[in-house]
Amino acid sequence: MLDRILNQLTTRGWNIALRTAHIATMGVLLGGHAFNRPPGELKPWLWWTVGTGLALCVSEAGASLLWFHQLRGLMTFAKLLLICAVPLLWSYRLPVLLAVVVIGSVGSHMPARFRYYSVVYRQVVACHNGPGSGRMKDEEDA
């Protein structure tokens, strides 16, 4: 029992640390584009943003592939596509990056019944390993 609790605390701690690093690096990247900093100055922040985002994907998905066809995973792929489009849409980079922030914010705060909706199974599928999955039971009971 104690091992399980410590494991959950450690996992949650890593998730919080990764999410904090991701938000911070994305903030610097967005701000750099807003203030028209040279691309060379922004490249490390782009890589840190992508790296922390990929680490979050791994921690969210866990051992299951379910995450990849739930709305939370699909929204992450949409953000990744938009970030990859920045070099092609350079003159629109600020609105594109703002769209990434909006998608991330909405995706992180929408109810679990939407985040955990699977487009493959066409229903909410709990995977019991992501933040908020414990609250799904509460939403189902309401």
N, C-alpha and C positions, 0 to 999 in steps of 0.2 A: 504494500500500500504506500509506504513512504517513498519507495523507489519510483512508483508511478507518479506521485505528486511532484517529486524532484525533477523527473523527466519532463512533465508538463510545464513546470516553471522554467526549465532550461530552454525548451522549445519555444515557449512564449517569449522569453528574453531575447533569443536570437531573432525571432520574428519582429519584435519591437525595434531592435537595433538595426536590422536590415531596412525596415520600413522608414525609420528615422533618417538613415543614411541616404536612402533613395529620394525621399522628399527634399532633403537638403541639397543633394547634388542636382536634382531637377530644378530646384529654385535658383541655384547659381547659373545653371545652363539657360533657363528662361530669362533671368535678369541680364545675363551677358548678351543675349540676342536683343532684348528690349533696349539696351544701351549701346547696341551696335558695336560690340567688341570684335576684334579680329578673329577670324575662324581658328587660327592657331591657338589662341587663348582658350577657346571653348572646347576644343577637341578632347582634352583630358576629362572635362566635366561630362561630355557626352558619353565617353567610355565608362566612367564611374556610374552614370545614370543607367546605362544599358546593363552593366555588370550587376549592380544591386537589384535591378529589375529582374534579371535572369535568376539571381539567387532567391528572390522572393517567389518567382514561379516554381522553382524546385521545392521550396519549403511549403508552398500552398498545395502543390500537386501531390506531394508525398509519393507513396508507392503506387498510387492509382492514376490511370489515364482519364478518369472521370472529369477532372478539372478542365481538361482541354476542350470539352464540348458543353461545359456549363457556361452560363452567361458571364461569370467572373473571368473565366479563361478567355472567352471570345473577346471581351472588352480589353483584356491585356494584349491580345494579338492586334486589335485595332490600334491601340496606342503604339505598339511596336511598328506597325505599318506606317503610321503617321510620322514617327520619328525617322524612319528610314526614307521617307519621302522628302524630308527637309532639304537635302542637297538638290533634289530635282525641282523643288518649289521654293528656292532660296528667297525670292522676293516676298513670299508669303509665309516665311518661317515663323514669325511671331504669332499670327493667327493659328497656324498649325500646332505650335507648341501650347498655345492656350487651349486649343481643343483637346490636346492630350491631358492637360490638367483637369479640364471639365470631365472628361471620360473617367479619369482616375478617381476624382472626388465623388461623382455620382455612383460609380461602381463600388466604391468602398463603403458608401453609406446607404445604399438601397437595401430594402429588407431581404433577409435570407431566402425568402420564397422566390425572389427574382434572381439573386446571385447564384443560387444552387439549381436553377432551372436548366435541364439538359435539353439541348435541341435535338439530340439523337433519340432520347427516350420520350420526349415531349411531356415531361413532368419534372417536378422537383425531386431530385435524388440527393439524399444526404450522404456525405462521404465521411463525416465524423472526424475530419482532421484539419479543417480550416477555422479561422476565427469566425465566430458567429454561428457555427454549426450547432453549438449547444443550445442556442436560442431558437432554433427551428422548431423544436418540440413545443416551446412556449407559444410560438405563432400558430402552430397547428391546433393547439388546444383553445386558442382564443376565438 
